[in-house]
Amino acid sequence: MTTPEGPDRSAPPAAPYRLALVGGGPRATYVLERLSATIGRLGPGRGLEVRVFERTGEFGAGQAHSPAQVRTSYLNRIGSQVSFAADETVAGAGPLRPAEQRPTLHEWCRRRFAETGDPDFDLGPEDWPRRYVHGLALRDMFDAYAADLRRHAGAKLHLHRAEVVDIEPHGAELRVVTADGDRYPADEVLLLTGHSYHDARRGPAAGSATRHVPHPYPMDVELDADRCGPQAVVGCAGMGLTAIDTILHLTEGRGGTFAEADDGTLVYRPSGAEPAGIVAFSGSGLFTFARPDNHKPSDGSGDHPGTFLTHEAIRRLRAGVGRPYPERGAGRQAQLDFEEDVLPLVVLEMAHLHYVTLFGPGAALLLTQRALPDYLAFLAGALEHGGGPERLLGPLERAVDEVTEVLESVMRGTAPVAVVQKSVSWPVRDVLLHWAATVFGTAAEREVGRCLDRASAPKVVLDGLGSPSALETGLGGNRFSWSRAVQPVGPRHGPAGFGAEVRDFMGRDQKWARQGNLRNPHKAASDGVWRDLRSVISYAVDDAGLTAASQRVFLDRYVRHHNRLANGAAPEIMAKIMALMDHGLLDVGAGPGARLGLDEGTRRVVVEGAHHGFSRPVDVLVDARIHPFDPEADVLPLYRNLLARGTVRLWRNAAADGADFRPGGLDLTPEFHPIGPDGDVERRITVLGVPSEGARSFLLSALRPRANHYVMRDVLVWLDGFWRTLDGESPRP
């Protein structure tokens, strides 16, 4: 209050604005970073009271990234590509911290190594940190940002180790309800809950003698030796990152060791405390492929920009072949069918990048020009339908045929480079040397160059050489195939034969990964499209960008392809998995399409192969997969209660036949506020991350530096609304 004499010093201070953060994991760390960096906007006489609720007590990290994680689990991202704070690439972030206060995970590890000498922190920028190390860094940065916030006279921060089970409306305020019955008033709630898992009572082992583990974390508790010991055969449902964590914990984590053999492969030496066997199975029957060594700049400047798979191409597809959204007046964009409309562009982009990587930039223009006419006709809807995902590859493959024919003539010495160069527009010598370096290495490239200088046949110096990167050695080899890319091993043989083929493929894949994401054609194609162009795929898919039926197929099939092709573990980790297979402890013989049955005599769950008679009972069944967000099946009651209360509703993709698709995520506004069953918006609540994964895709990600990363952009959407409310620019609901 102001009097004619000036401010009324006796007026009571304004009540503090009460903000509740539900979930104290990585996103809470990022939120506190921005909130503490901008706390100067809190005006004189204003107060802010922040409460953070984290059911595990692992503030900053949460359970999935806990510093208490077992030491055998690793991140699948290199340390220089993980950060904790906004940087110059994030538009509108506001005041940034000094560079020393916003380290990458790699920089944080270097500091910690200098302080402690602990070898777990002795990492280079391209190394893969242990997951608990990421947890330590998250906790450390959370504590630093919390201290920053507390230094402001008007701000208070309270941390609660408590599970939030409900959010009750109570007049003009909300009340955060915890499992022990406490109620905390709040003016605004930010939900940052991350991934949970589904209720075990719905699991496949219900009523059997097999112990079901619906969620393996924390592994030292859920997979302890008493309940999962040397006499037990363990079934591992899933062959992705969680499964790899599970397998290594049950082996290396039980005291087993790996030693390097003379041929460079690893050999497993058991401790005797491992389970009697581990049966890993999944829909594909394959582990995720090894992540390639990263040879791109960590700031994202070397990411593949896309030639055919671009945002503009998706816009043109919508205009040319898009289907109207089924509901009138919904204001939705025209919808696409992923397999019919988008996948051919994905496959063309992969094939083009594969061949440019194989033959070098000298061949890029030719390959692009040949593919362009059919590509443009396809975007306009003028190309005949049919032909499957490789329907746009014909002109590209014919161009590759021409390139290899010319190079073969030079290799055999039947036509000198100077002669054939007159008949083609691309640099023959450069392309041949690049191919030789890619397949055989730089020493062979130099020898081929010397042969060309002497006008002798280069074929002589390459005869009998193998490829150190396990590529095919003939000029006509290394052809791109979409079907082989996603399913390199088929169910052609019995369990032993299938397991041997998987092992052979994993050996090749290891060498491909070691060649890196810029020099190996297979890895460049996967990494350049399914990682670097993931935002384009999201642009096509998200917010009902696909028809309801197509989105169902995308989530069921193509997200799995993405995970296998581009979201695997480091080569060092996959070498350990191979060693466990070689030892015989890890069994992958079930093959693709494995299913679960029940042995009526023993009441044990049985893992059964779909193609070649595999059958093996298991004593423990571990669901080693990330469960999709589904509040109705969630083991935790929060979202189930919010649904029942009518605070939130499930997002749906409307279908023309009325069979709408509800993938499980919440219906949110563009500002991430939940929409209730009657269409009302609860603006006092904001939801970030996993619960929005129905309408959005690829949301599992740590913050990446120097990339204008979507995780921080989402935080800023919330932060902007938060400060506008406190500044009085928008009314408090």
N, C-alpha and C positions, 0 to 999 in steps of 0.2 A: 504494500500500500504506500502511496505517496501523498504527503501533506504539503501545504504551501511552503512549509519550512524545509522540505526535502523528504527523503525516504523515512518511513516509519520504522525505526530500529526495533520497536517493541512488537511488530507483527510477527506471528509465528512463522517459521520457515515452511516452505511448501513440502508436502508429504513426498518422500522419495518415490520415484518411478520404479516399480518392481518387475524385474525381468527374470524369468525362469528358463534355464537351459536344461532340457531333459535329454541326457546322454552326454557323457564327458569324454568321448573318444577324440579321434583326429579332427573332426569338424569342429568340435568345441575349442580345440587349440587354435584353429584358423579364425574362428569367431572372436575369441579373446584377443588374438593378435590385432585384428582390425578395430575392435571395440576399444582396447587400451590405447591404440595409436591415435584414435580420434576423440578420446575422452575430453580433450580440451573444448569440445563443442558444448559440454555441459555447462550451462550458464550459471552465473552467481545466484546463490540461494536455491539452486536446484540440487536434488539428490538422486542417486541411482543405487538401487539395491539389486545385486545379481546373485541368484542362487543356481548352482550347478548340481544336478542330480546324476550320479553315476552308480549303478547298482553293484558294480564290481569294486568300486573304490579306486580303480586305476585311472585317475584323472589325467587327461591329456592323451592317453593311449587307448583306453577301453580294453575289453577282453581280447579282441582279435589281434591287437598290436601290443599286448601287455609286455612289460619288461620281464615278467615271470614266464614268458613263453619258453618252451624247451629249446635247448641250444642247437638242435638239429634242423630247425625251420629257418628258411631264408626268404628274403624278399625276392620278387621276380623283376625288380627294377634296379638299375645301378644307382649307386649313392649320389652321383652328381645330378640325377634326374628326380630327386625328391627334395622338397623344401617345406617351409613352415610359415611363410609370411608372404604378403603381397610384394610385388616388385614393379619395376618401371613398365613392364609389358601389360599390366592390368589397368585398363583405362578407367579413370574416375576413382581409383583406389583411395585417393586422399593422401595425407602425409605418410611418407614411407620412412621406415626405420633406417638408420645408418647401416651400411652393408655388413658391418661386423655383427649386427644384431639380427640379421636374417640369413644365417648360413644355410647352405645346402646340407643334406645329410652327410655327404662326403666331407665337407668342411668341418662340420660338427665332430665327426669321427677323428679327423686329424688333430683337432684341439684336445679331444679326450685321450687320444693315444699319447700326445705330448705330456699330458698330466699323469697318466697311469702306467703307460708302457704295456697295456693289455693288448695282445695281438689281435683280438676281435675288432679293435678299432683301427688297426694298421691297414687301411684300405686305400687303394687308388681310386680315381674318379670313375673308372669303368668296372670296378669290382661290385660284387653282389653282397650286400650286408646281411648278417643274420637278422631275423625278424625282431628278436628281443632288443637288438641294438637300435632299431627304429623306434621301438617302444621307449627305451631310455631317452632318446632324443626328443620324442614327443612330450614325455613327462617333463623334461628339463625346460623345453620351450614353453610349455603350458605354465610352469611355475614362474618363469620369467615374465610372461605376459600378465599373469595374475598379480605379481608384485607391482608391475607398472600400473595396473588398474587401481590397486589399493593405495598407491601413492597419491592419487587425486583425492583432495579433501572431501569431495562430495560423493565419492563412490565407495561402496562396501561390497565385498564378495564373500559368499558363504559356500562351502563345499559340503555336500551331503552324500554319504555312502548309503544310498537308499534306492529301491526300485519304485518308479512311478507307475501306478496302476490305473490312474484315471485323471481327467481334468474336468472339474465341475464348473459350470457357470454359476455365479453367485452374484446376482445383480450386475453392477458395473464392473465387477472384477471376476477373475477366475480363481479357482482353488486347485492347487496341485496336490493330488492324493497319493500317498506312498503306501507301500505294502503293510507297514506297521500301523496304519490308520491315521497318521499325521496329515494335516491339511495346511498348506502354505499359500497365502493369498498372493496373487500375481496380477499385474496389469497386462502382461504379455508373456506368451510362452513360445519358445523356439524349440522344436522337436528335432533332435540330432541323434536319433536312436540307432542308426546303423543296422547291421544284419542280426537277425535272431535265427531261430530254427523251429521246425514244426513239432507239434506234440507227439511224443513217442508212442502214445496209445494208438496212433494211426499207422504205426510202422509195420513193416512186412513180417517182423518176428513176433507179433502179438500172438499169445497163446502157445508159443513153441518153447522148446527147451533151450533155444539159442538166445544168448543175451544180446539185446539190441542196444547199440550206442547211437542215439540219433544225432549227436553232435560231439566231435572228438575233442573239443577244446574246453578247458585246459587239459592237455594230453597227459600230464603227469597224474591227473586225478581220474579222468575218464578211461584212460588206457593203462592203469597201473598194473603191476606184475601180479597182484593177488587175483584180480578178476580177468586178466588177459595174459596168462603166464605161459611157460614152456610147453604145457600139455595141450594148449588150445590151438585150434586152426581158426584163423581170423579171416572173415570175408570182408573185403574192402569195396563197398559200392561207390564207384567213381574212380577215375584215373587222372584227375586234374591235380591242381596245386594242393588242395586239402588232403587228397589221397597220398600224394608224395610226402607231405608232412607226416601223415599217419605211419606210412611204411618206414620212413627213416627213424621215427621215434621208437618204433617197435624193434628196430635192429641196431642201428648205430647208437640210439639212445639207451639201449640195454647193454652197452659195452662192446658191441661188435666194432671191428675196425676195417678200414680199407687200405690196401697196399697196392702200389703200382707194379704191374708186371713188366717184363722185358719189352713187350710190344706197346707199352704205353697205356694199356687198359687197366682197369682196377680189378682187384681180387678181394672178395669179402672173406674176413676171418671171424667166424662167429664166437660169441662169448658163452653160449649155452643158455642164456637167459631169454633168448628170443622165443616167440611163439613157434609151435611145431610147423606152421606153414602160414603163408599169407596168400589169399586168393583175390586178385584184383580183377574187377570186371566193370564194364560200362557198355553203353550202346554201340560204340565204335570198336571196343576191344583194344583201344590204343591209348597210351599215355599222351599227354600234351607234348608237342614237339619242342625241342630245345630252343630257347631264345638265342638268337645269334649274337655274337660279339658285336658290340655297338661301335661303329666307326663313323657315326654322324655326330656333329657338334651337339653338345648337351643343351644349347640354347634353342634348339629346334630349327635353326637356319638351314640345316641339311636335310630336313624331312622332305619326303617326296611330295611335290606340289600337285600331282595329278595331271594327266593328259586328257583322259576321256571321262574319268569318274570325277566330276566337279559339281559344285553347287549349281552352276549355270546349267549343266546337263540335266540335273534333277528338275530344275524349273521348266526347262523345255519339254521334258517328258510329261510333266503334269499338264502343260498346255496342249501337248500333242495327243497323248493317249490316256490322260488321267480320267478317272471315273468320278462322277459327282458324289459327294458325301450323302449317305442315304437320308439324313434328316434335313428337311427344308428349314431354311432360316438359321442353320447352325453356324454359318460363317466359316465353315471348314474349307481347307484346301482340297483340290481334286486328289483322289487317292490313287495309289499305284499298287501293282502286284509285284512283290519282290522278285519272285522267280521269273516272271515274264518280262518285267520292265527294268529292274535294277541289276539283278544278277548278271545279265549279259555284259553290262558295263563294268562290273566288278571283275569278271573273268577276262574281259578285253584288257583292262588296266593291268591285271596281273601278268597276262601273257606278254603284253608290250614291254613292261618293265623287266620281265624275265629275259627277253631276248636282247633288250638294250644292255642289260647287265652282262649277258653272255658275249655279245659281239662289240659292245662299246658304243660311245656316243657317235662314232662315225656312221653307224647304221641307223641311228635314231630317226633321222629325217625320212629316210626311205620307208621304214616300218610305219611311221606315223602317216605318211602320205597314202600308203596303200590301204590302211585301215579306215581312212577318213570318210570316203564316200558312203560306205555301208553304215558307218557310225552316224553320220548326219541324217541319212534316210531313216535310220532306226529312231532317232530322237523325234523326228517329225511324224512318226507313225506310218511311213511310206514303205517300210520293209515288211515282207511277208512274215506272219507269225509262225512259230514252230522252230524246231532246230535245237532246242535246249539251251543250256547256259553258254555253250561254245559257238552259238550261231553267228557271232560277229568275227570269228577268228579265221575264216577262210582266206580273205585277202592277205592277212598278216602271215599265215602259214605259207602261202605261196611265195611271198616275199622272202621268207626265211629259206625256202627251197632254192630260190635263185641265188641268194647270198652263199649258201653252202656249196652250190654247184660251181660258182666262180672260185671260191676258196679252194675247193677240191682240185681244180685244174692247176692252181698255183702250187698247192701242196705236192701234187704228183710231178710237177715240173713240166707239164705238157703245155703250159702257157705262161710266159713271163708276166710279172706284175705290170710292166709298162704296156704290154699289149692288151691285157684284159681291162686295164684302167680306162682305155679309150672307149670301151663299150658300156661302162656303168658310171653312175653319178656319185657313188659313194667311195671313200678312200680305201681301196683294197688292202694296201699294206697295213694301215692302222687297224683295220678291222681284224685282219688275220693275227697280228701281234697281240691285240687285246684278247682274242679268243684263246690263243696259246697261253697267255699269262693267267687267264681265268681257269683254264682246265689243268694246266701243267705247272704253273708257277713262273716266277720271273726269270729263273735260270733258263728254262726252256724257251721263254720269249726271246731272250738274248741270242740263243742258238738259232732260232728261226730267223731272226733278223740278219744274222751273219750269212745264213744260206741265201736269203733274198739278195743280200749285197753281192754274193758270189754268183748269183743266177743259177744256184743249184736247188734241187728239190728238197724242201724242208721236211718232207715226210720221213726221210731217212733218220733225222735226229730225234723224231718223236716215236718211231716204231719201238714197241716194247715198253714204253714208259707208262706208268700208271698215274692216275691223278691223285695228288696228295689230299685233295678235297673230295674224293669219292665221286667225282663227276664222270660221266661217260666220255671216253677218249676219242670217239669218232666225230667228225664234223657234223654228221647227221644225227648225233645223239643229243641228249639233254633237251628234248622237245617238251614243251609245256603241255600239261594235261590237267584239267580241272578235277576230273574224277580221281586221278592218281594223287593229286595234291591233298585231297581231303580224305581219301581212303587208300593209302599206299599198300596196304596188306588186306587181302580179301580172305574169306573163309573157304579156301580151296582144299585145305588138308585137315587132318585130324589135329587134336589138341597139341601134340608135340610139334607137328609141322607148322602149325600156326604160330606157336611160341617161338620157334626158330626163325620164322620169317619176320616176326616183330623184332626180334633181337637183331637180325641183319639190317632191317630198316633203321633201327635206332643207332646202329653203328655208323651208317651213312649220314644220318641226320646230325650226329655229333660232329662229323667232319664238315658238313655244310655250315653248321653253326659257327665253328671255329674260323671259317673263312670270312664270316661277318656279313652284316646287313647291307654292304655296298658292293661286295665282290662275288658273292654266291648267288646265282640266278634264282634258286628256289627261295632262299631266305630274303633276298631283296624284294621279291614279288609279294611274299606274305607280310613282311614287316612294312613295306612301303604302302600297301593297300589297306590291310586290316588293322594297322596301328596308325600310320601317318594320315590316312584318309578316313579314319573312323568318324570324324565329324561330318563328313559327307554322307556316310551310311546312316548316321543318326539323323541327319537332315531329311533323308528320304523316309525314314521309319517313324520318327517321333511324332507325337501329337496327332495320332490317327493319319499319319502319312501313307500308311498301307491300308488296304481293305481289312476287315476284321478277320477273314479267313487267312489272308496272307500274313498278317501279323502273328497269328497263331503258329503258322509254319516257320516264320522267321525266328521266333523265340524258341521253338522246339528244336529246330535243325541248325540254323545258321549262326546263332549265338554259340552253339557248341563248336561249329567249324571255326569261328573266330577264336575261341578259347584254345583250341588245339593248334591252330596255325600260328597264332601271334601272342598268346598269353601264357606261354609255358615257363618252365623253370630254366635256370642257368645250365649251360653244358656240364659244368662240374657236378651238378646235382643229378642230372640224367645219367652221367657215367656211373654214379652209385646205384641207381635203379637197375642199370644193365648188369652190374656186378652181382646184385642180389638175384637177378634172373639166372645168371650163369651159375651161381651157387646152388640153385634149386629151391631156395627158400621162398622166392616170390614166383607165383604161378599165374600166368596170363592165358592159360590154355582155353578158357571159356569162349574166347572169340567174340565177335560182334553179336549184338542182340541177345546177350545172356539174360536169363530170367531166374527167378527164385521159386523153388518148390519146397515140399515138406516131406521128410522121411517119416512115414507113419509109424515105423517101428521105434525109432529113437526120438521122434518129435523134434529133430533138428532141422533147421533150414538148410536147403541144398542149393548150391549154385549150379545151374544147368546151362550148357551151351545150346544155342539154337540151331547149330549146323552140323556138329560132328560128334555127338554123344558124350560130351564132357559132363561129368557129374561129380560134385565134391561137397560133402556136408561140412558145415562150419559151426564152431562153438560160440563164436562171437561175431556179430554182424555190425560193422561200423558204417554208418551213413556218412561217407567222406565226400560230400558234395555241398556246395553252397545252396541253401534252400531259397527259392524265390520268395519275395515278400508276399505273404498271404495272411492278413489279420485274422481270418476265420480259422486258420490252422495253427497259428502262432502259439508257441508254448507260453509266451508272456501275454498278460491280459490287457495291456494298455489299449492297443488299437481295436481289439474286440469290444472293449467297453466304450470306446469313442464311437464305434459303429452303432452299438446298441443305443447309445444316447442320442444319436442323430447329429453328432458334431461333424462327422465325416461320412463320405460315401465312397464306394469303389469307382474308379475310373472305368469307363467302358468305351469300346470302339463299336459304334453302331454298325449293324449289318443290314443289307438290303432285304434279307429274308427274315429279319427280326431276331436271328440267333446271334445276339451281340456277344462280343468277346470281352471278358473281364479278366485281364491277366493278374490282377491282385493288388495293384498299386492304387493309391488314393487319387481322387479327383481334386485337382488344385488349380488355382488361378495362376496367371503368369507370374504373380508375385509370391507364389507358393503358399497361399492361404487355402485352407480346406473348404470345400463346398459340401453343404449338407444335402440330405435327401430332397428337400424342397427347393433347392437351388440357392439358399441363403449362404453367404460367405462369412466365415468366422475370421475376421481380420485381426483378432487378438492372438491368433495362433499362426505360426509359420512352420512349414515342414521342409526340411532340406535332406537330400540324399535318398537313401534306399526306398522309403515309402512312396516316392514318386516314380518308381521304376516301371509302373504299368504304362504310362504315357511316354516315358523316356527310356533310353537304353545306355548301356556301358557306364553305369554310375559307380562302379567299384574302382576307386582310384585315389591314390595319395596325391597331394598337391605337387605339381611340377613347376620348377622355376623357369622363368624367361619364356613362357609359353602362353601368356594371357589365359591361364587354365580355367576351365569351366567351374571347378570347385570353388575357386576364389570369386569368380563372377557371380555365382549363386549367393555366396555370402554377402556380396555387395548389394544385391537386390534386397535382401533383408535389411542390411545396415542402412541403406538409403531411406527405407520406410520407417525404420526405428528412429532415426534422427529427425525426420520430418515430423513425426509425432511429438517428440520431445521439444522441437523448436516451435511447435504450434502451427506448422504449415498444413497439417492435416488433422482433423478432429480425432480425438481418442474415441474408439467405438463405444 
